[in-house]
Amino acid sequence: MTLHRVLIGIGSNIEREYHTRQAYHVLNQHFHNVKVSSVYDCPAVGFEGPGFYNWVASVETPLSLEETYQLFKQIEAEFGRKNWHKTPCSRTMDLDLLCFDNQVCQSPVVLPRPEILARAFVLRPLAELVPNERHPVTGKTYEALWQQFDRTSQPIQPIAFEWSSTQA
């Protein structure tokens, strides 16, 4: 069985502590070798709304890219996400497929996800979780990309988050 390495950006700004814990629980139900970054408190970007809890996970799966993408959409829907359109808005649970192995593609989702290079709430947790891994297009490590990033433009704050108290 071939396992694919998947990097996932996760966020919530509706009942964010609850949905962050649920996302962690669901990832552990569906995937192997789940590793997570710190959780960051981040302001909403692109719309007026409450702040987000954002974090990144690394998982392994035998599922294909398409199957993984569809599973994320199914999980989001199970937690009340109905708005997959491009307009920024509040979310219960957002599971963004950032990288699938080192694939570069446009369908079923753009990979690597463009937000990696544009959003502190994606790049900072990636630089923490997989600092020496390389972005599939730029070839730079996530740590190097974070060091070059304009951090003043998008403030984010790591928070103390106890994964051990996660409940099913």
Secondary structure, 3 states (H helix, E strand, C coil): CCCEEEEEEEEECCCHHHHHHHHHHHHHHHCEEEEECCEEEECCCCCCCCCEEEEEEEEEECCCHHHHHHHHHHHHHHCCCCCCCCCCCCCCCEEEEEEECCCCECCCCCECCCHHHHCHHHHHHHHHHCCCCECCCCCCEHHHHHHHCCHHHCCCEEECCCHHHCCC
